[in-house]
């Protein structure tokens, strides 16, 4: 019996790139903001291009700087709000 590949989010890379661009930061500056020592620009570029999936704590950092809940990033059914970062925590399940 083989192991099936896990389903990947189709829009995650696009959302990560949009967050960084909305903040007006180059990748290098975003990495400084994240304060993750081992994370390099090549890793981040790979995440934003969709070549590799970021670890959960990297997704959490993106969510924190954009002030959105992680559901918005990891679910393809949710979209980022138009303006980023949002002033109050954006949660798609709350009206």
C-alpha positions as CSV (number, residue, x, y, z in Angstrom):
1,X,0.0,0.0,0.0
2,X,1.3,3.4,-1.0
3,X,1.0,6.6,0.8
4,X,-1.1,9.3,-0.9
5,X,0.3,12.8,-1.2
6,X,-1.4,15.3,1.0
7,X,-3.6,17.8,-0.7
8,X,-1.9,21.2,-1.1
9,X,-3.5,24.6,-0.8
10,X,-3.7,26.2,-4.3
11,X,-3.8,29.8,-3.1
12,X,-1.3,29.8,-0.2
13,X,1.7,31.0,-2.1
14,X,-0.3,33.8,-3.7
15,X,-1.6,34.9,-0.3
16,X,1.9,34.9,1.3
17,X,3.2,37.0,-1.5
18,X,0.3,39.4,-1.3
19,X,0.8,40.0,2.4
20,X,4.5,40.8,1.9
21,X,3.8,43.1,-1.0
22,X,0.9,44.9,0.9
23,X,3.4,45.6,3.7
24,X,5.7,47.1,1.1
25,X,8.6,44.9,2.3
26,X,11.3,43.1,0.3
27,X,11.7,39.4,1.4
28,X,14.8,40.3,3.4
29,X,13.0,42.8,5.6
30,X,10.1,40.5,6.1
31,X,12.4,37.8,7.4
32,X,13.9,40.3,9.9
33,X,10.4,41.0,11.1
34,X,9.7,37.2,11.5
35,X,12.8,36.7,13.7
36,X,13.3,33.1,12.6
37,X,17.1,32.6,12.5
38,X,17.2,29.6,10.1
39,X,14.7,31.1,7.6
40,X,16.6,32.5,4.5
41,X,15.4,34.5,1.5
42,X,15.6,31.4,-0.7
43,X,13.2,29.5,1.6
44,X,10.8,32.4,1.6
45,X,10.9,32.8,-2.1
46,X,10.2,29.1,-2.5
47,X,7.1,29.5,-0.2
48,X,5.8,32.5,-2.2
49,X,6.3,30.8,-5.5
50,X,4.5,27.6,-4.3
51,X,7.5,25.4,-4.9
52,X,7.5,24.2,-1.2
53,X,5.0,24.6,1.6
54,X,6.1,26.6,4.6
55,X,6.1,25.2,8.1
56,X,3.1,26.0,10.3
57,X,5.1,28.6,12.4
58,X,6.0,30.5,9.2
59,X,2.4,30.6,8.2
60,X,1.6,31.9,11.7
61,X,4.1,34.7,11.3
62,X,2.5,35.8,8.0
63,X,-0.9,35.7,9.7
64,X,0.4,37.8,12.6
65,X,1.9,40.6,10.4
66,X,-1.3,40.8,8.3
67,X,-3.5,40.5,11.4
68,X,-5.6,37.7,10.0
69,X,-6.4,34.3,11.4
70,X,-4.5,31.4,10.0
71,X,-7.7,29.9,8.5
72,X,-7.6,32.7,5.9
73,X,-4.2,31.6,4.8
74,X,-4.5,27.8,4.9
75,X,-8.0,27.5,3.4
76,X,-8.6,28.0,-0.3
77,X,-12.2,28.9,0.4
78,X,-11.2,32.1,2.3
79,X,-9.8,35.2,0.7
80,X,-7.6,37.9,2.2
81,X,-9.3,41.1,3.0
82,X,-8.7,43.9,0.4
83,X,-6.6,46.1,2.7
84,X,-3.7,44.6,4.6
85,X,-2.7,44.6,7.4
86,X,-6.1,44.9,8.9
87,X,-6.6,47.0,12.0
88,X,-8.6,44.4,14.0
89,X,-8.1,40.7,13.7
90,X,-9.8,39.4,10.5
91,X,-11.6,36.2,11.0
92,X,-13.8,34.9,8.2
93,X,-16.2,33.1,10.6
94,X,-17.2,36.2,12.4
95,X,-19.6,38.7,10.9
